[in-house]
Amino acid sequence: MSRVPVRFGLLPAVYYPSYRLNYFRIEKENDQLVIDYVEIPKTPERELTWLQRLVILGNVPKSPEAIPARTTIDL
């Protein structure tokens, strides 16, 4: 959940849902530890009410930083 300030100062902030479904695969290759990151795409359902969408109009939080698809570590 990301806190999004509203356009009108007297109302409480709105908490915007975000999802990141993923899994990691860890294996050893040629004296290296290889970590593969796989993200499962999913679009969140509309969980905000029309009033919440109105008070944060155009103020949607940024998507989270990308995670590298593959990381290798020397052993």
PDB file with one MODEL, atoms N, CA, C and O in Angstrom:
MODEL        1
ATOM      1  N   MET A   1       0.842  -1.164   0.000  1.00  0.00           N
ATOM      2  CA  MET A   1       0.000   0.000   0.000  1.00  0.00           C
ATOM      3  C   MET A   1       0.898   1.242   0.000  1.00  0.00           C
ATOM      4  O   MET A   1       1.852   1.335   0.772  1.00  0.00           O
ATOM      5  N   SER A   2       0.583   2.164  -0.855  1.00  0.00           N
ATOM      6  CA  SER A   2       1.336   3.419  -0.933  1.00  0.00           C
ATOM      7  C   SER A   2       0.430   4.556  -0.491  1.00  0.00           C
ATOM      8  O   SER A   2      -0.721   4.654  -0.919  1.00  0.00           O
ATOM      9  N   ARG A   3       0.963   5.409   0.367  1.00  0.00           N
ATOM     10  CA  ARG A   3       0.199   6.548   0.861  1.00  0.00           C
ATOM     11  C   ARG A   3       0.210   7.643  -0.205  1.00  0.00           C
ATOM     12  O   ARG A   3       1.270   8.056  -0.675  1.00  0.00           O
ATOM     13  N   VAL A   4      -0.991   8.108  -0.581  1.00  0.00           N
ATOM     14  CA  VAL A   4      -1.130   9.152  -1.591  1.00  0.00           C
ATOM     15  C   VAL A   4      -1.859  10.330  -0.942  1.00  0.00           C
ATOM     16  O   VAL A   4      -3.000  10.182  -0.505  1.00  0.00           O
ATOM     17  N   PRO A   5      -1.209  11.502  -0.875  1.00  0.00           N
ATOM     18  CA  PRO A   5      -1.897  12.660  -0.300  1.00  0.00           C
ATOM     19  C   PRO A   5      -3.038  13.102  -1.215  1.00  0.00           C
ATOM     20  O   PRO A   5      -2.960  12.969  -2.436  1.00  0.00           O
ATOM     21  N   VAL A   6      -4.086  13.622  -0.609  1.00  0.00           N
ATOM     22  CA  VAL A   6      -5.258  14.060  -1.374  1.00  0.00           C
ATOM     23  C   VAL A   6      -5.082  15.505  -1.818  1.00  0.00           C
ATOM     24  O   VAL A   6      -4.232  16.228  -1.298  1.00  0.00           O
ATOM     25  N   ARG A   7      -5.886  15.912  -2.773  1.00  0.00           N
ATOM     26  CA  ARG A   7      -5.820  17.279  -3.299  1.00  0.00           C
ATOM     27  C   ARG A   7      -6.461  18.290  -2.350  1.00  0.00           C
ATOM     28  O   ARG A   7      -6.170  19.484  -2.427  1.00  0.00           O
ATOM     29  N   PHE A   8      -7.320  17.825  -1.469  1.00  0.00           N
ATOM     30  CA  PHE A   8      -8.012  18.699  -0.522  1.00  0.00           C
ATOM     31  C   PHE A   8      -7.450  18.423   0.860  1.00  0.00           C
ATOM     32  O   PHE A   8      -7.525  17.289   1.333  1.00  0.00           O
ATOM     33  N   GLY A   9      -6.888  19.430   1.524  1.00  0.00           N
ATOM     34  CA  GLY A   9      -6.146  19.260   2.763  1.00  0.00           C
ATOM     35  C   GLY A   9      -6.884  18.708   3.962  1.00  0.00           C
ATOM     36  O   GLY A   9      -6.235  18.176   4.863  1.00  0.00           O
ATOM     37  N   LEU A  10      -8.190  18.802   4.029  1.00  0.00           N
ATOM     38  CA  LEU A  10      -8.906  18.372   5.228  1.00  0.00           C
ATOM     39  C   LEU A  10      -9.242  16.886   5.228  1.00  0.00           C
ATOM     40  O   LEU A  10      -9.625  16.351   6.269  1.00  0.00           O
ATOM     41  N   LEU A  11      -9.115  16.224   4.125  1.00  0.00           N
ATOM     42  CA  LEU A  11      -9.450  14.803   4.040  1.00  0.00           C
ATOM     43  C   LEU A  11      -8.222  13.948   4.338  1.00  0.00           C
ATOM     44  O   LEU A  11      -7.095  14.372   4.082  1.00  0.00           O
ATOM     45  N   PRO A  12      -8.432  12.744   4.878  1.00  0.00           N
ATOM     46  CA  PRO A  12      -7.282  11.868   5.146  1.00  0.00           C
ATOM     47  C   PRO A  12      -6.664  11.349   3.848  1.00  0.00           C
ATOM     48  O   PRO A  12      -7.306  11.349   2.799  1.00  0.00           O
ATOM     49  N   ALA A  13      -5.432  10.915   3.934  1.00  0.00           N
ATOM     50  CA  ALA A  13      -4.729  10.374   2.763  1.00  0.00           C
ATOM     51  C   ALA A  13      -5.386   9.075   2.305  1.00  0.00           C
ATOM     52  O   ALA A  13      -6.073   8.401   3.073  1.00  0.00           O
ATOM     53  N   VAL A  14      -5.163   8.746   1.054  1.00  0.00           N
ATOM     54  CA  VAL A  14      -5.681   7.519   0.468  1.00  0.00           C
ATOM     55  C   VAL A  14      -4.512   6.549   0.328  1.00  0.00           C
ATOM     56  O   VAL A  14      -3.409   6.957  -0.037  1.00  0.00           O
ATOM     57  N   TYR A  15      -4.744   5.278   0.614  1.00  0.00           N
ATOM     58  CA  TYR A  15      -3.705   4.255   0.468  1.00  0.00           C
ATOM     59  C   TYR A  15      -3.995   3.457  -0.794  1.00  0.00           C
ATOM     60  O   TYR A  15      -5.021   2.784  -0.902  1.00  0.00           O
ATOM     61  N   TYR A  16      -3.071   3.545  -1.748  1.00  0.00           N
ATOM     62  CA  TYR A  16      -3.227   2.970  -3.079  1.00  0.00           C
ATOM     63  C   TYR A  16      -2.581   1.582  -3.105  1.00  0.00           C
ATOM     64  O   TYR A  16      -1.404   1.452  -2.768  1.00  0.00           O
ATOM     65  N   PRO A  17      -3.326   0.544  -3.497  1.00  0.00           N
ATOM     66  CA  PRO A  17      -2.752  -0.810  -3.500  1.00  0.00           C
ATOM     67  C   PRO A  17      -1.804  -1.018  -4.684  1.00  0.00           C
ATOM     68  O   PRO A  17      -2.013  -0.471  -5.767  1.00  0.00           O
ATOM     69  N   SER A  18      -0.767  -1.813  -4.460  1.00  0.00           N
ATOM     70  CA  SER A  18       0.135  -2.200  -5.542  1.00  0.00           C
ATOM     71  C   SER A  18       0.529  -3.654  -5.327  1.00  0.00           C
ATOM     72  O   SER A  18       0.565  -4.139  -4.195  1.00  0.00           O
ATOM     73  N   TYR A  19       0.823  -4.340  -6.417  1.00  0.00           N
ATOM     74  CA  TYR A  19       1.138  -5.761  -6.349  1.00  0.00           C
ATOM     75  C   TYR A  19       2.442  -6.031  -7.082  1.00  0.00           C
ATOM     76  O   TYR A  19       2.771  -5.381  -8.073  1.00  0.00           O
ATOM     77  N   ARG A  20       3.164  -7.000  -6.569  1.00  0.00           N
ATOM     78  CA  ARG A  20       4.356  -7.479  -7.261  1.00  0.00           C
ATOM     79  C   ARG A  20       4.452  -8.977  -6.966  1.00  0.00           C
ATOM     80  O   ARG A  20       4.978  -9.389  -5.932  1.00  0.00           O
ATOM     81  N   LEU A  21       3.937  -9.775  -7.888  1.00  0.00           N
ATOM     82  CA  LEU A  21       4.018 -11.226  -7.753  1.00  0.00           C
ATOM     83  C   LEU A  21       5.290 -11.694  -8.433  1.00  0.00           C
ATOM     84  O   LEU A  21       5.574 -11.301  -9.564  1.00  0.00           O
ATOM     85  N   ASN A  22       6.064 -12.539  -7.743  1.00  0.00           N
ATOM     86  CA  ASN A  22       7.327 -12.970  -8.307  1.00  0.00           C
ATOM     87  C   ASN A  22       7.827 -14.223  -7.619  1.00  0.00           C
ATOM     88  O   ASN A  22       7.271 -14.673  -6.616  1.00  0.00           O
ATOM     89  N   TYR A  23       8.879 -14.770  -8.178  1.00  0.00           N
ATOM     90  CA  TYR A  23       9.600 -15.849  -7.511  1.00  0.00           C
ATOM     91  C   TYR A  23      11.064 -15.807  -7.942  1.00  0.00           C
ATOM     92  O   TYR A  23      11.412 -15.218  -8.966  1.00  0.00           O
ATOM     93  N   PHE A  24      11.915 -16.450  -7.133  1.00  0.00           N
ATOM     94  CA  PHE A  24      13.349 -16.517  -7.403  1.00  0.00           C
ATOM     95  C   PHE A  24      13.739 -17.970  -7.652  1.00  0.00           C
ATOM     96  O   PHE A  24      13.201 -18.884  -7.028  1.00  0.00           O
ATOM     97  N   ARG A  25      14.663 -18.166  -8.553  1.00  0.00           N
ATOM     98  CA  ARG A  25      15.227 -19.491  -8.818  1.00  0.00           C
ATOM     99  C   ARG A  25      16.726 -19.366  -8.558  1.00  0.00           C
ATOM    100  O   ARG A  25      17.404 -18.544  -9.174  1.00  0.00           O
ATOM    101  N   ILE A  26      17.236 -20.187  -7.643  1.00  0.00           N
ATOM    102  CA  ILE A  26      18.643 -20.112  -7.254  1.00  0.00           C
ATOM    103  C   ILE A  26      19.324 -21.414  -7.650  1.00  0.00           C
ATOM    104  O   ILE A  26      18.842 -22.501  -7.333  1.00  0.00           O
ATOM    105  N   GLU A  27      20.466 -21.288  -8.357  1.00  0.00           N
ATOM    106  CA  GLU A  27      21.213 -22.471  -8.770  1.00  0.00           C
ATOM    107  C   GLU A  27      22.698 -22.143  -8.869  1.00  0.00           C
ATOM    108  O   GLU A  27      23.099 -20.980  -8.861  1.00  0.00           O
ATOM    109  N   LYS A  28      23.500 -23.197  -8.962  1.00  0.00           N
ATOM    110  CA  LYS A  28      24.952 -23.031  -9.062  1.00  0.00           C
ATOM    111  C   LYS A  28      25.381 -23.373 -10.483  1.00  0.00           C
ATOM    112  O   LYS A  28      25.030 -24.428 -11.013  1.00  0.00           O
ATOM    113  N   GLU A  29      26.145 -22.466 -11.093  1.00  0.00           N
ATOM    114  CA  GLU A  29      26.675 -22.673 -12.447  1.00  0.00           C
ATOM    115  C   GLU A  29      28.144 -22.259 -12.463  1.00  0.00           C
ATOM    116  O   GLU A  29      28.460 -21.104 -12.179  1.00  0.00           O
ATOM    117  N   ASN A  30      29.041 -23.180 -12.791  1.00  0.00           N
ATOM    118  CA  ASN A  30      30.468 -22.874 -12.966  1.00  0.00           C
ATOM    119  C   ASN A  30      31.043 -22.029 -11.835  1.00  0.00           C
ATOM    120  O   ASN A  30      31.570 -20.944 -12.085  1.00  0.00           O
ATOM    121  N   ASP A  31      30.953 -22.494 -10.626  1.00  0.00           N
ATOM    122  CA  ASP A  31      31.462 -21.792  -9.433  1.00  0.00           C
ATOM    123  C   ASP A  31      30.860 -20.405  -9.245  1.00  0.00           C
ATOM    124  O   ASP A  31      31.506 -19.508  -8.705  1.00  0.00           O
ATOM    125  N   GLN A  32      29.640 -20.239  -9.688  1.00  0.00           N
ATOM    126  CA  GLN A  32      28.894 -18.993  -9.454  1.00  0.00           C
ATOM    127  C   GLN A  32      27.503 -19.345  -8.951  1.00  0.00           C
ATOM    128  O   GLN A  32      26.915 -20.349  -9.352  1.00  0.00           O
ATOM    129  N   LEU A  33      26.999 -18.512  -8.079  1.00  0.00           N
ATOM    130  CA  LEU A  33      25.633 -18.631  -7.617  1.00  0.00           C
ATOM    131  C   LEU A  33      24.788 -17.740  -8.518  1.00  0.00           C
ATOM    132  O   LEU A  33      25.034 -16.538  -8.618  1.00  0.00           O
ATOM    133  N   VAL A  34      23.791 -18.330  -9.175  1.00  0.00           N
ATOM    134  CA  VAL A  34      22.956 -17.592 -10.122  1.00  0.00           C
ATOM    135  C   VAL A  34      21.556 -17.477  -9.543  1.00  0.00           C
ATOM    136  O   VAL A  34      20.937 -18.472  -9.166  1.00  0.00           O
ATOM    137  N   ILE A  35      21.074 -16.250  -9.481  1.00  0.00           N
ATOM    138  CA  ILE A  35      19.731 -15.985  -8.970  1.00  0.00           C
ATOM    139  C   ILE A  35      18.912 -15.383 -10.101  1.00  0.00           C
ATOM    140  O   ILE A  35      19.182 -14.271 -10.554  1.00  0.00           O
ATOM    141  N   ASP A  36      17.913 -16.127 -10.550  1.00  0.00           N
ATOM    142  CA  ASP A  36      17.012 -15.649 -11.598  1.00  0.00           C
ATOM    143  C   ASP A  36      15.738 -15.133 -10.948  1.00  0.00           C
ATOM    144  O   ASP A  36      15.148 -15.802 -10.100  1.00  0.00           O
ATOM    145  N   TYR A  37      15.331 -13.972 -11.342  1.00  0.00           N
ATOM    146  CA  TYR A  37      14.123 -13.340 -10.821  1.00  0.00           C
ATOM    147  C   TYR A  37      13.064 -13.358 -11.914  1.00  0.00           C
ATOM    148  O   TYR A  37      13.304 -12.902 -13.032  1.00  0.00           O
ATOM    149  N   VAL A  38      11.911 -13.880 -11.588  1.00  0.00           N
ATOM    150  CA  VAL A  38      10.819 -13.947 -12.560  1.00  0.00           C
ATOM    151  C   VAL A  38       9.621 -13.210 -11.967  1.00  0.00           C
ATOM    152  O   VAL A  38       9.135 -13.552 -10.889  1.00  0.00           O
ATOM    153  N   GLU A  39       9.161 -12.203 -12.686  1.00  0.00           N
ATOM    154  CA  GLU A  39       8.000 -11.435 -12.230  1.00  0.00           C
ATOM    155  C   GLU A  39       6.768 -11.895 -12.992  1.00  0.00           C
ATOM    156  O   GLU A  39       6.795 -12.027 -14.216  1.00  0.00           O
ATOM    157  N   ILE A  40       5.693 -12.138 -12.260  1.00  0.00           N
ATOM    158  CA  ILE A  40       4.434 -12.557 -12.864  1.00  0.00           C
ATOM    159  C   ILE A  40       3.577 -11.303 -13.030  1.00  0.00           C
ATOM    160  O   ILE A  40       3.204 -10.673 -12.041  1.00  0.00           O
ATOM    161  N   PRO A  41       3.264 -10.936 -14.279  1.00  0.00           N
ATOM    162  CA  PRO A  41       2.495  -9.702 -14.478  1.00  0.00           C
ATOM    163  C   PRO A  41       1.072  -9.816 -13.921  1.00  0.00           C
ATOM    164  O   PRO A  41       0.404 -10.835 -14.098  1.00  0.00           O
ATOM    165  N   LYS A  42       0.633  -8.776 -13.259  1.00  0.00           N
ATOM    166  CA  LYS A  42      -0.724  -8.737 -12.711  1.00  0.00           C
ATOM    167  C   LYS A  42      -1.148  -7.284 -12.606  1.00  0.00           C
ATOM    168  O   LYS A  42      -0.395  -6.443 -12.115  1.00  0.00           O
ATOM    169  N   THR A  43      -2.322  -6.999 -13.058  1.00  0.00           N
ATOM    170  CA  THR A  43      -2.868  -5.655 -12.900  1.00  0.00           C
ATOM    171  C   THR A  43      -3.864  -5.684 -11.748  1.00  0.00           C
ATOM    172  O   THR A  43      -4.741  -6.547 -11.705  1.00  0.00           O
ATOM    173  N   PRO A  44      -3.735  -4.754 -10.826  1.00  0.00           N
ATOM    174  CA  PRO A  44      -4.641  -4.747  -9.678  1.00  0.00           C
ATOM    175  C   PRO A  44      -6.063  -4.374 -10.095  1.00  0.00           C
ATOM    176  O   PRO A  44      -6.282  -3.580 -11.009  1.00  0.00           O
ATOM    177  N   GLU A  45      -7.003  -4.970  -9.398  1.00  0.00           N
ATOM    178  CA  GLU A  45      -8.396  -4.599  -9.638  1.00  0.00           C
ATOM    179  C   GLU A  45      -8.642  -3.218  -9.046  1.00  0.00           C
ATOM    180  O   GLU A  45      -7.891  -2.748  -8.191  1.00  0.00           O
ATOM    181  N   ARG A  46      -9.690  -2.591  -9.507  1.00  0.00           N
ATOM    182  CA  ARG A  46     -10.036  -1.271  -8.958  1.00  0.00           C
ATOM    183  C   ARG A  46     -10.584  -1.453  -7.554  1.00  0.00           C
ATOM    184  O   ARG A  46     -11.732  -1.855  -7.367  1.00  0.00           O
ATOM    185  N   GLU A  47      -9.746  -1.151  -6.567  1.00  0.00           N
ATOM    186  CA  GLU A  47     -10.153  -1.299  -5.182  1.00  0.00           C
ATOM    187  C   GLU A  47     -10.501   0.046  -4.539  1.00  0.00           C
ATOM    188  O   GLU A  47     -10.985   0.090  -3.408  1.00  0.00           O
ATOM    189  N   LEU A  48     -10.256   1.129  -5.256  1.00  0.00           N
ATOM    190  CA  LEU A  48     -10.579   2.442  -4.709  1.00  0.00           C
ATOM    191  C   LEU A  48     -12.013   2.807  -5.079  1.00  0.00           C
ATOM    192  O   LEU A  48     -12.493   2.468  -6.161  1.00  0.00           O
ATOM    193  N   THR A  49     -12.677   3.489  -4.182  1.00  0.00           N
ATOM    194  CA  THR A  49     -14.022   3.965  -4.473  1.00  0.00           C
ATOM    195  C   THR A  49     -13.939   5.160  -5.414  1.00  0.00           C
ATOM    196  O   THR A  49     -12.859   5.712  -5.621  1.00  0.00           O
ATOM    197  N   TRP A  50     -15.055   5.557  -5.979  1.00  0.00           N
ATOM    198  CA  TRP A  50     -15.047   6.709  -6.893  1.00  0.00           C
ATOM    199  C   TRP A  50     -14.622   7.972  -6.154  1.00  0.00           C
ATOM    200  O   TRP A  50     -13.980   8.839  -6.746  1.00  0.00           O
ATOM    201  N   LEU A  51     -14.967   8.096  -4.864  1.00  0.00           N
ATOM    202  CA  LEU A  51     -14.576   9.274  -4.083  1.00  0.00           C
ATOM    203  C   LEU A  51     -13.059   9.296  -3.863  1.00  0.00           C
ATOM    204  O   LEU A  51     -12.434  10.351  -3.972  1.00  0.00           O
ATOM    205  N   GLN A  52     -12.469   8.142  -3.554  1.00  0.00           N
ATOM    206  CA  GLN A  52     -11.015   8.078  -3.387  1.00  0.00           C
ATOM    207  C   GLN A  52     -10.300   8.420  -4.689  1.00  0.00           C
ATOM    208  O   GLN A  52      -9.304   9.143  -4.677  1.00  0.00           O
ATOM    209  N   ARG A  53     -10.794   7.911  -5.801  1.00  0.00           N
ATOM    210  CA  ARG A  53     -10.182   8.231  -7.097  1.00  0.00           C
ATOM    211  C   ARG A  53     -10.311   9.715  -7.411  1.00  0.00           C
ATOM    212  O   ARG A  53      -9.413  10.299  -8.017  1.00  0.00           O
ATOM    213  N   LEU A  54     -11.418  10.329  -7.005  1.00  0.00           N
ATOM    214  CA  LEU A  54     -11.629  11.751  -7.258  1.00  0.00           C
ATOM    215  C   LEU A  54     -10.657  12.619  -6.467  1.00  0.00           C
ATOM    216  O   LEU A  54     -10.099  13.570  -7.015  1.00  0.00           O
ATOM    217  N   VAL A  55     -10.443  12.309  -5.181  1.00  0.00           N
ATOM    218  CA  VAL A  55      -9.600  13.176  -4.349  1.00  0.00           C
ATOM    219  C   VAL A  55      -8.107  13.007  -4.625  1.00  0.00           C
ATOM    220  O   VAL A  55      -7.319  13.862  -4.223  1.00  0.00           O
ATOM    221  N   ILE A  56      -7.690  11.920  -5.304  1.00  0.00           N
ATOM    222  CA  ILE A  56      -6.272  11.780  -5.670  1.00  0.00           C
ATOM    223  C   ILE A  56      -6.073  11.971  -7.170  1.00  0.00           C
ATOM    224  O   ILE A  56      -5.025  11.603  -7.702  1.00  0.00           O
ATOM    225  N   LEU A  57      -7.032  12.525  -7.840  1.00  0.00           N
ATOM    226  CA  LEU A  57      -7.048  12.708  -9.291  1.00  0.00           C
ATOM    227  C   LEU A  57      -5.662  13.050  -9.851  1.00  0.00           C
ATOM    228  O   LEU A  57      -5.115  14.112  -9.554  1.00  0.00           O
ATOM    229  N   GLY A  58      -5.102  12.152 -10.655  1.00  0.00           N
ATOM    230  CA  GLY A  58      -3.802  12.373 -11.290  1.00  0.00           C
ATOM    231  C   GLY A  58      -2.607  12.247 -10.375  1.00  0.00           C
ATOM    232  O   GLY A  58      -1.488  12.547 -10.791  1.00  0.00           O
ATOM    233  N   ASN A  59      -2.802  11.817  -9.153  1.00  0.00           N
ATOM    234  CA  ASN A  59      -1.724  11.736  -8.170  1.00  0.00           C
ATOM    235  C   ASN A  59      -1.438  10.265  -7.815  1.00  0.00           C
ATOM    236  O   ASN A  59      -1.344   9.916  -6.638  1.00  0.00           O
ATOM    237  N   VAL A  60      -1.303   9.416  -8.829  1.00  0.00           N
ATOM    238  CA  VAL A  60      -1.057   7.994  -8.620  1.00  0.00           C
ATOM    239  C   VAL A  60       0.439   7.772  -8.349  1.00  0.00           C
ATOM    240  O   VAL A  60       1.273   8.365  -9.033  1.00  0.00           O
ATOM    241  N   PRO A  61       0.793   6.935  -7.370  1.00  0.00           N
ATOM    242  CA  PRO A  61       2.216   6.730  -7.059  1.00  0.00           C
ATOM    243  C   PRO A  61       2.963   6.043  -8.196  1.00  0.00           C
ATOM    244  O   PRO A  61       2.364   5.362  -9.028  1.00  0.00           O
ATOM    245  N   LYS A  62       4.284   6.232  -8.217  1.00  0.00           N
ATOM    246  CA  LYS A  62       5.138   5.618  -9.232  1.00  0.00           C
ATOM    247  C   LYS A  62       5.202   4.108  -9.006  1.00  0.00           C
ATOM    248  O   LYS A  62       5.005   3.625  -7.891  1.00  0.00           O
ATOM    249  N   SER A  63       5.477   3.381 -10.072  1.00  0.00           N
ATOM    250  CA  SER A  63       5.645   1.936  -9.925  1.00  0.00           C
ATOM    251  C   SER A  63       6.979   1.669  -9.226  1.00  0.00           C
ATOM    252  O   SER A  63       7.901   2.478  -9.325  1.00  0.00           O
ATOM    253  N   PRO A  64       7.089   0.535  -8.518  1.00  0.00           N
ATOM    254  CA  PRO A  64       8.333   0.251  -7.797  1.00  0.00           C
ATOM    255  C   PRO A  64       9.516   0.039  -8.748  1.00  0.00           C
ATOM    256  O   PRO A  64       9.335  -0.236  -9.934  1.00  0.00           O
ATOM    257  N   GLU A  65      10.712   0.171  -8.211  1.00  0.00           N
ATOM    258  CA  GLU A  65      11.931   0.003  -9.008  1.00  0.00           C
ATOM    259  C   GLU A  65      12.005  -1.410  -9.580  1.00  0.00           C
ATOM    260  O   GLU A  65      11.532  -2.364  -8.963  1.00  0.00           O
ATOM    261  N   ALA A  66      12.594  -1.532 -10.745  1.00  0.00           N
ATOM    262  CA  ALA A  66      12.742  -2.838 -11.381  1.00  0.00           C
ATOM    263  C   ALA A  66      13.837  -3.646 -10.674  1.00  0.00           C
ATOM    264  O   ALA A  66      14.841  -3.093 -10.224  1.00  0.00           O
ATOM    265  N   ILE A  67      13.627  -4.945 -10.586  1.00  0.00           N
ATOM    266  CA  ILE A  67      14.609  -5.859 -10.010  1.00  0.00           C
ATOM    267  C   ILE A  67      15.312  -6.544 -11.181  1.00  0.00           C
ATOM    268  O   ILE A  67      14.646  -6.983 -12.118  1.00  0.00           O
ATOM    269  N   PRO A  68      16.649  -6.645 -11.150  1.00  0.00           N
ATOM    270  CA  PRO A  68      17.358  -7.296 -12.272  1.00  0.00           C
ATOM    271  C   PRO A  68      16.868  -8.728 -12.474  1.00  0.00           C
ATOM    272  O   PRO A  68      16.603  -9.443 -11.507  1.00  0.00           O
ATOM    273  N   ALA A  69      16.750  -9.137 -13.726  1.00  0.00           N
ATOM    274  CA  ALA A  69      16.251 -10.472 -14.044  1.00  0.00           C
ATOM    275  C   ALA A  69      17.251 -11.557 -13.655  1.00  0.00           C
ATOM    276  O   ALA A  69      16.850 -12.689 -13.387  1.00  0.00           O
ATOM    277  N   ARG A  70      18.536 -11.236 -13.620  1.00  0.00           N
ATOM    278  CA  ARG A  70      19.551 -12.246 -13.289  1.00  0.00           C
ATOM    279  C   ARG A  70      20.689 -11.600 -12.515  1.00  0.00           C
ATOM    280  O   ARG A  70      21.187 -10.535 -12.878  1.00  0.00           O
ATOM    281  N   THR A  71      21.089 -12.271 -11.438  1.00  0.00           N
ATOM    282  CA  THR A  71      22.206 -11.814 -10.617  1.00  0.00           C
ATOM    283  C   THR A  71      23.156 -12.985 -10.427  1.00  0.00           C
ATOM    284  O   THR A  71      22.725 -14.102 -10.141  1.00  0.00           O
ATOM    285  N   THR A  72      24.454 -12.728 -10.587  1.00  0.00           N
ATOM    286  CA  THR A  72      25.451 -13.776 -10.370  1.00  0.00           C
ATOM    287  C   THR A  72      26.415 -13.348  -9.275  1.00  0.00           C
ATOM    288  O   THR A  72      26.795 -12.181  -9.173  1.00  0.00           O
ATOM    289  N   ILE A  73      26.803 -14.326  -8.455  1.00  0.00           N
ATOM    290  CA  ILE A  73      27.718 -14.079  -7.358  1.00  0.00           C
ATOM    291  C   ILE A  73      28.830 -15.114  -7.455  1.00  0.00           C
ATOM    292  O   ILE A  73      28.564 -16.314  -7.524  1.00  0.00           O
ATOM    293  N   ASP A  74      30.081 -14.648  -7.459  1.00  0.00           N
ATOM    294  CA  ASP A  74      31.221 -15.554  -7.494  1.00  0.00           C
ATOM    295  C   ASP A  74      31.365 -16.240  -6.136  1.00  0.00           C
ATOM    296  O   ASP A  74      31.247 -15.611  -5.085  1.00  0.00           O
ATOM    297  N   LEU A  75      31.624 -17.550  -6.189  1.00  0.00           N
ATOM    298  CA  LEU A  75      31.819 -18.311  -4.948  1.00  0.00           C
ATOM    299  C   LEU A  75      33.270 -18.467  -4.613  1.00  0.00           C
ATOM    300  O   LEU A  75      33.608 -19.081  -3.601  1.00  0.00           O
TER     301      LEU A  75
ENDMDL
END
